[in-house]
Amino acid sequence: MIPLVYDQINRWGKDDEFFLALLKKLHIKKIADLGCGTGRLTSHFAKAGYHITAVDPNEEAIEYAKNKEYPGEISWVVGDSSNLKSNAFEAVIMTANVAQVFLTDKSWQHAISDVYRALKPGGYFIFDTRNPIAKAWEQWEKDKTPDVAIHHMSGEQLEIWTEYKGFVEDVYTFYETVKNARTDKVLIQEKMELKFRTQEEIDESLQRAGFSQIQVYGDWEFKQATIETKSFIIHSIK
Ligand SMILES: C[S@@+](CC[C@H](N)C(=O)[O-])C[C@H]1O[C@@H](n2cnc3c(N)ncnc32)[C@H](O)[C@@H]1O
């Protein structure tokens, strides 16, 4: 996550619409947005009237998030799942594949146990994660053109280049480099790592944490996921 360019290269999409629609069906108010990043989606949750605690370990991302306009009060936390208050939320949501940043089974299980603890009885845990069977990386690797963005301070054009390394052990690894398009000067380079978990692995881990009524939607429609689904959207209950 590179806050400087994140919102410009991750525009509003049907995934965001889906999360809002899913939350709306639940008739709840108090949510935690875990891995909120720059508040890209948090701002829309706020507009929809939710009472939000928004948590992310990336301090710079939280600074970007805080500088946006929001109706109502949002409680911003630089931290992770361990900072969530116990028995406090009607839903915990993790959007844009936050689930894939937990690289080890231990860290993943730890995070979802924290989510379980943070939810009120009957509370919902909602998140998305890419289906490893769909091999999204094969498409990513074909794209040889940079993303573009504008530096919000200088107004200069930026290019975001991605260098894919593939799987290192069982973690998909790539590097993002932000350059000034005119001077070619490298401004930021960041290593990104993603863990792809199968539907069975996710299911098992949720059950181990205590979740039940696990519902898996596919590709941003209110339909059951299939084996070819690119993204799983998972909805489970404490
Ligand atoms: C792809 S971004 C998604 C941001 C946001 N949810 C959205 O919809 O735009 C992944 C986020 O996960 C955050 N993250 C990394 N490690 C985390 C952890 N241990 N707990 C919670 N969030 C984490 C990153 O800082 C980053 O903001």
The ligand as an SDF file (V2000), in Angstrom:
LIG
                    3D

 27 29  0  0  0  0  0  0  0  0999 V2000
   -5.0920   -3.3820   -0.2140 C   0  0  0  0  0  0  0  0  0  0  0  0
   -5.1250   -2.3440    1.1860 S   0  0  0  0  0  0  0  0  0  0  0  0
   -6.8790   -2.1950    1.4810 C   0  0  0  0  0  0  0  0  0  0  0  0
   -7.2610   -0.8580    2.0730 C   0  0  0  0  0  0  0  0  0  0  0  0
   -8.7660   -0.5950    2.2380 C   0  0  0  0  0  0  0  0  0  0  0  0
   -9.4160   -1.6290    3.0070 N   0  0  0  0  0  0  0  0  0  0  0  0
   -9.4810   -0.3760    0.9100 C   0  0  0  0  0  0  0  0  0  0  0  0
  -10.5670   -0.9490    0.7060 O   0  0  0  0  0  0  0  0  0  0  0  0
   -9.0010    0.4230    0.1200 O   0  0  0  0  0  0  0  0  0  0  0  0
   -4.5760   -3.4430    2.4670 C   0  0  0  0  0  0  0  0  0  0  0  0
   -4.4370   -2.7650    3.8190 C   0  0  0  0  0  0  0  0  0  0  0  0
   -4.1390   -3.7460    4.8140 O   0  0  0  0  0  0  0  0  0  0  0  0
   -3.3380   -3.1000    5.7770 C   0  0  0  0  0  0  0  0  0  0  0  0
   -2.6740   -4.0720    6.6480 N   0  0  0  0  0  0  0  0  0  0  0  0
   -1.4330   -4.6010    6.5550 C   0  0  0  0  0  0  0  0  0  0  0  0
   -1.1860   -5.4120    7.6000 N   0  0  0  0  0  0  0  0  0  0  0  0
   -2.3010   -5.3990    8.3750 C   0  0  0  0  0  0  0  0  0  0  0  0
   -2.6530   -6.0090    9.6100 C   0  0  0  0  0  0  0  0  0  0  0  0
   -1.8260   -6.8270   10.2460 N   0  0  0  0  0  0  0  0  0  0  0  0
   -3.8620   -5.7470   10.1410 N   0  0  0  0  0  0  0  0  0  0  0  0
   -4.7320   -4.9320    9.4870 C   0  0  0  0  0  0  0  0  0  0  0  0
   -4.4530   -4.3150    8.3130 N   0  0  0  0  0  0  0  0  0  0  0  0
   -3.2520   -4.5450    7.7720 C   0  0  0  0  0  0  0  0  0  0  0  0
   -2.3760   -2.2900    4.9330 C   0  0  0  0  0  0  0  0  0  0  0  0
   -1.7150   -1.2840    5.6800 O   0  0  0  0  0  0  0  0  0  0  0  0
   -3.3100   -1.7380    3.8640 C   0  0  0  0  0  0  0  0  0  0  0  0
   -3.8340   -0.4930    4.2370 O   0  0  0  0  0  0  0  0  0  0  0  0
  1  2  1  0
  2  3  1  0
  2 10  1  0
  3  4  1  0
  4  5  1  0
  5  6  1  0
  5  7  1  0
  7  8  2  0
  7  9  1  0
 10 11  1  0
 11 12  1  0
 11 26  1  0
 12 13  1  0
 13 14  1  0
 13 24  1  0
 14 15  1  0
 14 23  1  0
 15 16  2  0
 16 17  1  0
 17 18  1  0
 17 23  2  0
 18 19  1  0
 18 20  2  0
 20 21  1  0
 21 22  2  0
 22 23  1  0
 24 25  1  0
 24 26  1  0
 26 27  1  0
M  CHG  2   2   1   9  -1
M  END
$$$$
